[in-house]
Amino acid sequence: MSRTCFHTRLTECHKNAIRAIRKMKYFLARRQFSQARKPYDVQDVIEQYSQGHVNMMFRIKELQRRLEKTVGKPAHLNGNDSNKPMTIAARLLRLEIKVNGIDRKVDQMLTILNIINLKANTNGLASQDRKSVV
């Protein structure tokens, strides 16, 4: 009942404005629906795909440039496929092997220096004992 009272309070001008707004919303929704139903234009799809492909290739090249700046240009494998560049993982593995080799050499040098130091200390003590005895 209150709903009926609400409609009776609206003037004819207000009612016409509401009808016009509803019709505009209807026509807009109908146009959007018909656009959504349209088949895709093949040329447009190909153009969008190629543009996306160009953007992706640009980003890949930029990433590769930044990577080469950070890690350095890729070296080539030694062996049968001399033209095939090394991957970053292979380069890192080779670097890790070299660092491990250097670490072993430093450990060996430290061991040798400790042996020399012990011999020098024992020889120094032996010579001091001889001097004290004489």
ChimeraX commands (.cxc) that place a marker at each C-alpha (Angstrom):
marker #1 position 0.00,0.00,0.00 radius 0.5
marker #1 position 2.83,2.40,0.79 radius 0.5
marker #1 position 4.31,1.57,-2.60 radius 0.5
marker #1 position 1.17,2.72,-4.35 radius 0.5
marker #1 position 1.21,5.92,-2.36 radius 0.5
marker #1 position 4.83,6.53,-3.41 radius 0.5
marker #1 position 3.90,6.28,-7.12 radius 0.5
marker #1 position 0.99,8.60,-6.77 radius 0.5
marker #1 position 3.27,11.27,-5.30 radius 0.5
marker #1 position 5.47,11.30,-8.41 radius 0.5
marker #1 position 4.59,13.83,-11.01 radius 0.5
marker #1 position 4.19,12.85,-14.63 radius 0.5
marker #1 position 7.49,14.60,-15.46 radius 0.5
marker #1 position 9.34,12.46,-12.88 radius 0.5
marker #1 position 7.75,9.30,-14.20 radius 0.5
marker #1 position 8.80,10.17,-17.77 radius 0.5
marker #1 position 12.38,10.85,-16.59 radius 0.5
marker #1 position 12.51,7.47,-14.84 radius 0.5
marker #1 position 11.16,5.76,-18.00 radius 0.5
marker #1 position 13.77,7.52,-20.14 radius 0.5
marker #1 position 16.59,6.44,-17.78 radius 0.5
marker #1 position 15.33,2.86,-17.80 radius 0.5
marker #1 position 15.14,2.85,-21.61 radius 0.5
marker #1 position 18.70,4.21,-21.87 radius 0.5
marker #1 position 19.95,1.51,-19.50 radius 0.5
marker #1 position 18.10,-1.10,-21.55 radius 0.5
marker #1 position 19.53,0.08,-24.88 radius 0.5
marker #1 position 23.03,0.25,-23.43 radius 0.5
marker #1 position 22.78,-3.27,-22.01 radius 0.5
marker #1 position 21.38,-4.56,-25.32 radius 0.5
marker #1 position 24.25,-2.95,-27.28 radius 0.5
marker #1 position 26.85,-4.40,-24.89 radius 0.5
marker #1 position 25.24,-7.83,-25.21 radius 0.5
marker #1 position 25.22,-7.68,-29.01 radius 0.5
marker #1 position 28.90,-6.60,-29.00 radius 0.5
marker #1 position 29.76,-9.52,-26.73 radius 0.5
marker #1 position 28.00,-11.91,-29.15 radius 0.5
marker #1 position 29.80,-10.62,-32.24 radius 0.5
marker #1 position 32.34,-12.97,-33.76 radius 0.5
marker #1 position 35.93,-11.82,-33.48 radius 0.5
marker #1 position 37.49,-9.97,-36.36 radius 0.5
marker #1 position 40.38,-12.21,-37.44 radius 0.5
marker #1 position 42.58,-9.31,-38.57 radius 0.5
marker #1 position 42.09,-7.57,-35.24 radius 0.5
marker #1 position 42.94,-10.74,-33.32 radius 0.5
marker #1 position 46.10,-11.30,-35.39 radius 0.5
marker #1 position 47.16,-7.68,-34.93 radius 0.5
marker #1 position 46.67,-7.86,-31.15 radius 0.5
marker #1 position 48.58,-11.15,-31.01 radius 0.5
marker #1 position 51.50,-9.80,-33.03 radius 0.5
marker #1 position 51.61,-6.64,-30.91 radius 0.5
marker #1 position 51.68,-8.77,-27.76 radius 0.5
marker #1 position 54.41,-10.94,-29.30 radius 0.5
marker #1 position 56.51,-7.86,-30.11 radius 0.5
marker #1 position 56.10,-6.58,-26.55 radius 0.5
marker #1 position 57.08,-9.97,-25.13 radius 0.5
marker #1 position 60.18,-10.19,-27.37 radius 0.5
marker #1 position 61.20,-6.67,-26.34 radius 0.5
marker #1 position 60.90,-7.60,-22.67 radius 0.5
marker #1 position 62.90,-10.81,-23.21 radius 0.5
marker #1 position 65.68,-8.92,-24.99 radius 0.5
marker #1 position 65.76,-6.28,-22.25 radius 0.5
marker #1 position 65.95,-9.00,-19.60 radius 0.5
marker #1 position 68.73,-10.75,-21.52 radius 0.5
marker #1 position 70.64,-7.45,-21.81 radius 0.5
marker #1 position 70.36,-6.82,-18.09 radius 0.5
marker #1 position 71.39,-10.40,-17.33 radius 0.5
marker #1 position 74.44,-10.14,-19.59 radius 0.5
marker #1 position 75.35,-6.87,-17.90 radius 0.5
marker #1 position 75.16,-8.55,-14.50 radius 0.5
marker #1 position 76.64,-11.99,-15.23 radius 0.5
marker #1 position 78.63,-11.24,-18.38 radius 0.5
marker #1 position 78.29,-12.49,-21.92 radius 0.5
marker #1 position 77.79,-16.25,-22.19 radius 0.5
marker #1 position 80.88,-18.27,-22.97 radius 0.5
marker #1 position 80.82,-21.16,-25.41 radius 0.5
marker #1 position 81.07,-24.80,-24.46 radius 0.5
marker #1 position 84.34,-26.55,-25.12 radius 0.5
marker #1 position 83.74,-29.74,-27.03 radius 0.5
marker #1 position 81.71,-30.87,-29.99 radius 0.5
marker #1 position 79.12,-28.08,-29.93 radius 0.5
marker #1 position 81.56,-25.18,-29.80 radius 0.5
marker #1 position 78.95,-22.78,-31.22 radius 0.5
marker #1 position 76.42,-23.54,-28.49 radius 0.5
marker #1 position 76.55,-20.96,-25.67 radius 0.5
marker #1 position 76.66,-22.10,-22.06 radius 0.5
marker #1 position 73.60,-21.66,-19.93 radius 0.5
marker #1 position 73.71,-19.60,-16.76 radius 0.5
marker #1 position 73.34,-22.75,-14.67 radius 0.5
marker #1 position 76.36,-24.31,-16.40 radius 0.5
marker #1 position 78.39,-21.15,-15.88 radius 0.5
marker #1 position 77.45,-21.01,-12.21 radius 0.5
marker #1 position 78.34,-24.69,-11.79 radius 0.5
marker #1 position 81.73,-24.09,-13.40 radius 0.5
marker #1 position 82.30,-21.09,-11.11 radius 0.5
marker #1 position 81.31,-23.15,-8.06 radius 0.5
marker #1 position 83.76,-25.90,-9.03 radius 0.5
marker #1 position 86.55,-23.33,-9.38 radius 0.5
marker #1 position 85.73,-21.77,-6.00 radius 0.5
marker #1 position 85.74,-25.22,-4.36 radius 0.5
marker #1 position 89.16,-25.90,-5.93 radius 0.5
marker #1 position 90.52,-22.61,-4.61 radius 0.5
marker #1 position 89.07,-23.42,-1.17 radius 0.5
marker #1 position 90.87,-26.80,-1.15 radius 0.5
marker #1 position 94.16,-25.14,-2.13 radius 0.5
marker #1 position 93.80,-22.54,0.63 radius 0.5
marker #1 position 93.11,-25.35,3.13 radius 0.5
marker #1 position 96.23,-27.21,1.94 radius 0.5
marker #1 position 98.33,-24.06,2.23 radius 0.5
marker #1 position 96.99,-23.43,5.74 radius 0.5
marker #1 position 97.85,-27.00,6.74 radius 0.5
marker #1 position 101.39,-26.61,5.36 radius 0.5
marker #1 position 101.83,-23.28,7.15 radius 0.5
marker #1 position 100.65,-24.83,10.43 radius 0.5
marker #1 position 103.18,-27.69,9.99 radius 0.5
marker #1 position 105.96,-25.21,9.27 radius 0.5
marker #1 position 104.95,-23.13,12.29 radius 0.5
marker #1 position 104.95,-26.21,14.56 radius 0.5
marker #1 position 108.39,-27.26,13.28 radius 0.5
marker #1 position 109.72,-23.76,13.79 radius 0.5
marker #1 position 108.34,-23.66,17.33 radius 0.5
marker #1 position 109.75,-27.08,18.21 radius 0.5
marker #1 position 113.12,-26.18,16.66 radius 0.5
marker #1 position 113.08,-22.88,18.55 radius 0.5
marker #1 position 112.35,-24.66,21.82 radius 0.5
marker #1 position 115.04,-27.26,21.15 radius 0.5
marker #1 position 117.63,-24.58,20.48 radius 0.5
marker #1 position 116.59,-22.71,23.65 radius 0.5
marker #1 position 116.96,-25.94,25.65 radius 0.5
marker #1 position 120.45,-26.41,24.24 radius 0.5
marker #1 position 121.41,-22.85,25.14 radius 0.5
marker #1 position 120.12,-23.26,28.69 radius 0.5
marker #1 position 122.01,-26.52,29.12 radius 0.5
marker #1 position 125.30,-24.98,27.91 radius 0.5
marker link #1:1,2 radius 0.2
marker link #1:2,3 radius 0.2
marker link #1:3,4 radius 0.2
marker link #1:4,5 radius 0.2
marker link #1:5,6 radius 0.2
marker link #1:6,7 radius 0.2
marker link #1:7,8 radius 0.2
marker link #1:8,9 radius 0.2
marker link #1:9,10 radius 0.2
marker link #1:10,11 radius 0.2
marker link #1:11,12 radius 0.2
marker link #1:12,13 radius 0.2
marker link #1:13,14 radius 0.2
marker link #1:14,15 radius 0.2
marker link #1:15,16 radius 0.2
marker link #1:16,17 radius 0.2
marker link #1:17,18 radius 0.2
marker link #1:18,19 radius 0.2
marker link #1:19,20 radius 0.2
marker link #1:20,21 radius 0.2
marker link #1:21,22 radius 0.2
marker link #1:22,23 radius 0.2
marker link #1:23,24 radius 0.2
marker link #1:24,25 radius 0.2
marker link #1:25,26 radius 0.2
marker link #1:26,27 radius 0.2
marker link #1:27,28 radius 0.2
marker link #1:28,29 radius 0.2
marker link #1:29,30 radius 0.2
marker link #1:30,31 radius 0.2
marker link #1:31,32 radius 0.2
marker link #1:32,33 radius 0.2
marker link #1:33,34 radius 0.2
marker link #1:34,35 radius 0.2
marker link #1:35,36 radius 0.2
marker link #1:36,37 radius 0.2
marker link #1:37,38 radius 0.2
marker link #1:38,39 radius 0.2
marker link #1:39,40 radius 0.2
marker link #1:40,41 radius 0.2
marker link #1:41,42 radius 0.2
marker link #1:42,43 radius 0.2
marker link #1:43,44 radius 0.2
marker link #1:44,45 radius 0.2
marker link #1:45,46 radius 0.2
marker link #1:46,47 radius 0.2
marker link #1:47,48 radius 0.2
marker link #1:48,49 radius 0.2
marker link #1:49,50 radius 0.2
marker link #1:50,51 radius 0.2
marker link #1:51,52 radius 0.2
marker link #1:52,53 radius 0.2
marker link #1:53,54 radius 0.2
marker link #1:54,55 radius 0.2
marker link #1:55,56 radius 0.2
marker link #1:56,57 radius 0.2
marker link #1:57,58 radius 0.2
marker link #1:58,59 radius 0.2
marker link #1:59,60 radius 0.2
marker link #1:60,61 radius 0.2
marker link #1:61,62 radius 0.2
marker link #1:62,63 radius 0.2
marker link #1:63,64 radius 0.2
marker link #1:64,65 radius 0.2
marker link #1:65,66 radius 0.2
marker link #1:66,67 radius 0.2
marker link #1:67,68 radius 0.2
marker link #1:68,69 radius 0.2
marker link #1:69,70 radius 0.2
marker link #1:70,71 radius 0.2
marker link #1:71,72 radius 0.2
marker link #1:72,73 radius 0.2
marker link #1:73,74 radius 0.2
marker link #1:74,75 radius 0.2
marker link #1:75,76 radius 0.2
marker link #1:76,77 radius 0.2
marker link #1:77,78 radius 0.2
marker link #1:78,79 radius 0.2
marker link #1:79,80 radius 0.2
marker link #1:80,81 radius 0.2
marker link #1:81,82 radius 0.2
marker link #1:82,83 radius 0.2
marker link #1:83,84 radius 0.2
marker link #1:84,85 radius 0.2
marker link #1:85,86 radius 0.2
marker link #1:86,87 radius 0.2
marker link #1:87,88 radius 0.2
marker link #1:88,89 radius 0.2
marker link #1:89,90 radius 0.2
marker link #1:90,91 radius 0.2
marker link #1:91,92 radius 0.2
marker link #1:92,93 radius 0.2
marker link #1:93,94 radius 0.2
marker link #1:94,95 radius 0.2
marker link #1:95,96 radius 0.2
marker link #1:96,97 radius 0.2
marker link #1:97,98 radius 0.2
marker link #1:98,99 radius 0.2
marker link #1:99,100 radius 0.2
marker link #1:100,101 radius 0.2
marker link #1:101,102 radius 0.2
marker link #1:102,103 radius 0.2
marker link #1:103,104 radius 0.2
marker link #1:104,105 radius 0.2
marker link #1:105,106 radius 0.2
marker link #1:106,107 radius 0.2
marker link #1:107,108 radius 0.2
marker link #1:108,109 radius 0.2
marker link #1:109,110 radius 0.2
marker link #1:110,111 radius 0.2
marker link #1:111,112 radius 0.2
marker link #1:112,113 radius 0.2
marker link #1:113,114 radius 0.2
marker link #1:114,115 radius 0.2
marker link #1:115,116 radius 0.2
marker link #1:116,117 radius 0.2
marker link #1:117,118 radius 0.2
marker link #1:118,119 radius 0.2
marker link #1:119,120 radius 0.2
marker link #1:120,121 radius 0.2
marker link #1:121,122 radius 0.2
marker link #1:122,123 radius 0.2
marker link #1:123,124 radius 0.2
marker link #1:124,125 radius 0.2
marker link #1:125,126 radius 0.2
marker link #1:126,127 radius 0.2
marker link #1:127,128 radius 0.2
marker link #1:128,129 radius 0.2
marker link #1:129,130 radius 0.2
marker link #1:130,131 radius 0.2
marker link #1:131,132 radius 0.2
marker link #1:132,133 radius 0.2
marker link #1:133,134 radius 0.2
view
